[in-house]
Amino acid sequence: MHPRCKAVLAAALCAAAVGHAKTTVCTVTVNSPDERDAFKAALPADQYEFVELVERGRPDWLASSCKRKVSCDVLVVSGHFAGTEFYSSKPQVNETLPVDELERVTCSDTCPDLFANLKEVYLFGCDTLKKDPVRSATPEIIRGLVKSGVPKPEAERFAQSLSERHSENARDRMRRVFPNVPVIYGFSSLAPYGRVAGPMLQGYFKSGVPDAVGSGRVSSKLVSLFAPASMIVTDGLRATDPNADYRAQSCRYYDDRLTQADKLRVAQSALGGTPIEMRMAFDRVEKFIGAVTPADRRDPPMAKALADLAADGDSRERYLAVERDTEDPALRIRMIALARTVGWLSPPQQTAELELMIRDVLAGNALGFGEVELICGLNKERELDGALARVGTAKTGTAQDAALACLGSPERRTRVIRAVSSTNESDVQIAQAYLRHRPITDDAELRALTDGIVKMKVANAQVRALEVLARHRVSDIAILDELTRLYAATRSPGVQGAIAEIFIRSNVTAASMPKLAPVLREHHIRTPGAGQDLVSLLLAKLSGA
């Protein structure tokens, strides 16, 4: 045969072989197998090869796939999605798929094959392509820009562009995780459960599919079928897209080719940047530094990098200035904790920063339920009781009372306990928050609280107050007798139910309160059509049923 003919024949045979090569469908099944099984049942075995990446009981299953040189043409991920990872609702399943791990794979050269040839990605989980930020620095950035004189609309546009650049929402992050992939299917809101999605996919495949799975072309029929369940489609980030340069920057935290010391220097640069740069990088830096292990710290290059960061006085001052200007107290606490971790604050300095934050919160106009929860949680072990004299405020109100009571003020505690019997629902809610952290253990205080509740005239407010009392698992017989009298006197079934709950939680018995059951039966106000209520449950408990 002529050499040229041989070459043509070889090329033809090669093309034919390529044309008949199987499409590899990789599946990550951390929850329901319904979606995977629908694909597997519908696609011809002589054209598609399925590879389940998850290896039960093996935490490094994704790395194992890399070592096996698996190369995926299609990826089908099934699992609940929490913004940062895919997980299972089944308690016996421990495997998860963190988005950070996906990013590590795509950013490193240690796994060049796994996702390099992807044509399609199917993300079966709620919010997998949601456009709202998972977490956002934009409120603080907007506030800072407005404070510096930038008009609010302009500040909002600038902050939005930063959010898109830094991939703060799930959709943009998935685009970054799967660069250059032509088709990524996912959900902008709630996704159907696997037991629903599986049959929907079966119907889709049986109806005749215009484009083969793995073609890299969007199936309008699939999108139309799942559109009522919020399915949308996008593509992977390309080098020509706006903000594509940021992918290289974000990859520095995940790239296995960089040492931990190299990555720490990247974090140091971010912490020492402009206030806006620091705010945008904070979550990523916090996560990276929080994952530094004792073994990392013993590594000489890393130990040197950590020492250099701790000694970086200029970055420290810029960082603390941004922290003190932060309005969100929860974020501010995280920033203080990070400063302590990197060596920018000693324990006494950390306490001083927390006290300064509390003082600013107390002086503001936004003190409410959440702030009380936060301050009480900070002083769980009473380390901040000494701060009372330094952060005290002349302002009054239940929220201020609760916050200062959590810092050890007995006078403010008395006021908060009185607020339980307030007709103001927000005051009762704040008092509830306080008492979850500082419950009443003194019988005299409980009796005073009960006395105030019994005298309340508004039934709805009285129910809320009784619910607060129920959490204290009352055992004082004098209090229980007073509640029995209130039960007989009230005309509210809601109040009776709340009192019954107190008795149920208190584990009263017919022997300990022999007169209770007759009073319950005689004065029971039944709501038509309500079925078995708490009073009925209490009576059954007392009778031993």
Secondary structure, 3 states (H helix, E strand, C coil): CCHHHHHHHHHHHHHHHHHCCCEEEEEEECCCCHHHHHHHHHCCCCCEEEEECCCCCCCCHHHHHHHCCCCCCEEEEECEECCCEEECCCCCCCCCEEHHHHHHHHHCCCCCCCCCCCCEEEEECCCCCCCCECCCCHHHHHHHHHHCCCCHHHHHHHHHHHHHHCCCEHHHHHHHHCCCCCEEEEECCCCCCHHHHHHHHHHHHHCCCCCCCCCCCCCHHHHHHHHHHCEEEECCCCCCCCCCHHHHHHHCCCCCCCCHHHHHHHHHHHHCCCHHHHHHHHHHHHHHHHCCCHHHHHCHHHHHHHHHHHCCHHHHHHHHHHHHCCCCHHHHHHHHHHHHHCCCCCHHHHHHHHHHHHHHHHHCCCCCHHHHHHHHHHCCCCCCHHHHHHHCCCCCCHHHHHHHHHCCCHHHHHHHHHHCCCCCHHHHHHHHHHHHHCCCCCHHHHHHHHHHHHCCCCHHHHHHHHHHHHCCCCCCHHHHHHHHHHHHHCCCHHHHHHHHHHHHHHCCCCCCCCCHHHHHHHHCCCCCCCCCCHHHHHHHHHHCC
